[in-house]
């Protein structure tokens, strides 16, 4: 057997016990505890909002009339392509078609109202 001896007198230093109550230290600990709890609660609420948003988008996209409307916009050659035959070439073709047909623009208030009215009409058809 091998025996190793290490001389480290400060290794097992004990904490000094405080003899008096430090009010400022107690306030600091309480404030930090409150901050941690607030940050954790904010994080939890943010995650819940993300999940709720995802469920809402999933619910809106799962309606057959909306799916039919979107599928009617896709070219027939792409829409009728078997899922097993989708490869990088087919995806690039679809993405180039999508970028040609749909453009992302900054929404102004008039366009925002038009989108809101369209969604209201669409919801009337869907629900």
N, C-alpha and C positions, 0 to 999 in steps of 0.2 A: 504494500500500500504506500501511496505517495501522500505526504502531508505538507500542506502549504500554509505558511503563516504570513499574514499581512499586517503590518504595523500602521494602522490608521486610527488614531485616537479621535479625530473629529468626525468619523464616519457615522457613529451612532449618537450624535448629538441630540439631546432631548430639547423639545420646545420649552421655552420659558413660559410658565403660567403667569397670566396677568393678574396682578393683585387688585387692580381697580377697573371699574367699568368705564370704557371709552365711548362716550356718547357720539362723537363724530364718526368713529369707526362703525358703530351700529347703524347710524343714518346712511352711511355710504353703502353698507351691505344691503340695507332695505331698498335703497334707490336702485342698486344694481339688480337685485332680485326682481323688482317691479319692471325694469327695462327688459330683462330676459323674458319674463312672462308675457309682456306686451309684444315683443318681437316674435315669440313663438305663436301667440294667438293670431297675430297679423299673418304669419306664414301659413297657418292652418286655414284661415279665411281665404287667402289667395289661392291655395290649392282647391278649396271647395268651389270657388268661383270658376277656376279653370275647368274643373270636372263638370260643373253645371253648364258652362258654355259649350263644352264638347258634346254633352248630352243634347243640348238644344240644337246644335248644328246637325247632329246625327238624326234627331227627330225630324227636322225640316227636310233633310236630304233623303229620308226614307219614304217619303210620300210618292206613290206611283204616278200621279199627274205631273209632279215636278221632275221625276226621273224620265218620264216620257217626253216632256218638253225639252229637257237637256239632250236626250238621246236623239230627238228629231233634228237637232242642230248639227250633230256629228255626221260627217260624210258617210254614205252607205258602205263604201269599201272598208272604212275603219270600224264602223259599228257592227258589220257582219263578220269581222275577222274573229276566228276562234281564239279563245284565251290561251290555249297551248301554243299558238303560232305567234304570240306577241314576243318580239325580240327587240334588240336595240334599234334596228332599222325602222321597225314599225313604230316604236316609241318616239324616235326622232321625227318621223313623218307626222305623227299626231301632234307633237309639241310645236313643230313649225306651223301646222295648220291652226292650232290654238292661238299662237302668238300673232298670226295674221288676222284672225277673226276678232279676237278680244284684245282690247287695249286698256291698260290701267291708267286712269287719269285722276287728277286731284278732284275731289268731290266738292262742288260749291253748294250753296244752300238751295238753289233751284233744282240741281240734280239730286240732292239729298231728299227733297220733297217728292220728286218724281219716283225715286226708289222706294220711299215710304209708302206712297200711294200704290205702287206696283205690288209691293209685298202685302199690303192690306187686301188688294184684289186677289192675289194669289192665295192668301190665307183663306179668303172666302170660298175659293174653289177647292182648296185642299180639305179644310175642316168641315 
